[in-house]
Amino acid sequence: ARHWQVKEGDRVVVEAIIPCGHCFQCAIGATTLCQSSQGYGLYAGTGIEPSLWGGYATHMYIHPKALLHKVPSSIPTDILSLFNPLSNGVRWAYEAPKTAMGGTVVIEGPGQRGLLSVVAAREAGAGKISVTGTSQDAHRLDLALQFGADAVINVDEENPVERVIELTGGRKADVVVEVSAGATQPVVDAVDMVRPGGRIVLAGLKSFKPVPNLITDKIVINEIKVMGVLSAGWTSIDKALDILARRGNELKPLCTHMFALEDADKAVRALGREYEDGTEAVHIALNIAGAD
């Protein structure tokens, strides 16, 4: 409370990674790569005392080195829960590739993080944003247009590389953000749709599957910069909170489902498209202790 100047009743968000502060990565300022592997969610299980390392609970242990951000009470709880995927979008589509004013951005995958990458790219001043998805993603592609995308590409109906070349007048994209889950073809497509000297951000996890037909000579010859980016850091979370404070109501359509804590398993299945109630699940939140 003294360190972060907070008191009981204040609203905060907590960063997933807990930096140790003294390993090599922390010493050079790369706290998202801290070698201690401390953190919340996937970083620590309940077998590590005091066991409260996750968000699907009424309480969470605040480690002395945890990083907290105070947030205003004016942001509704369901919208505030977007801070994590939005901060990822800020880092992937804004910070890491250094998206420039007027730049052309392609986002492969219209999941919640892909859609929020559209918001982040627009905040960066991108001039033209395209989003790729499948026929199953029809509703999400509509949301992409609502959130600022200039074009959407259904990869089941048209060749995404050819369409990007057409949309850019042959120049290709300055930045490609690959955020699809599981599929490897978008990685191959990214190499073919980014311009020489452009940047590719790989953020979609593939369960350690190899990428067939990836021709690395194209990356070398065209001097393409490829970067893997996993998590958000302090500045990207701060920017995400700023966006939510200013534009949270615009992002309300993403908040499709709110579940009670005891239905957390159903919430996870809804996000994985394993549970249907007639509404397309995009972003899921939990109602903890009667939060608004």
PyMOL commands that set and color helices and strands:
alter all, ss='L'
color gray80, all
select helices_A, chain A and resi 24-27+31-33+41-43+77-80+83-95+112-123+135-146+160-167+185-193+216-221+234-254+261-271
alter helices_A, ss='H'
color red, helices_A
select strands_A, chain A and resi 11-14+68-71+104-108+128-133+151-154+173-178+194-202+225-228+255-260+283-287
alter strands_A, ss='S'
color yellow, strands_A
deselect
rebuild
show_as cartoon
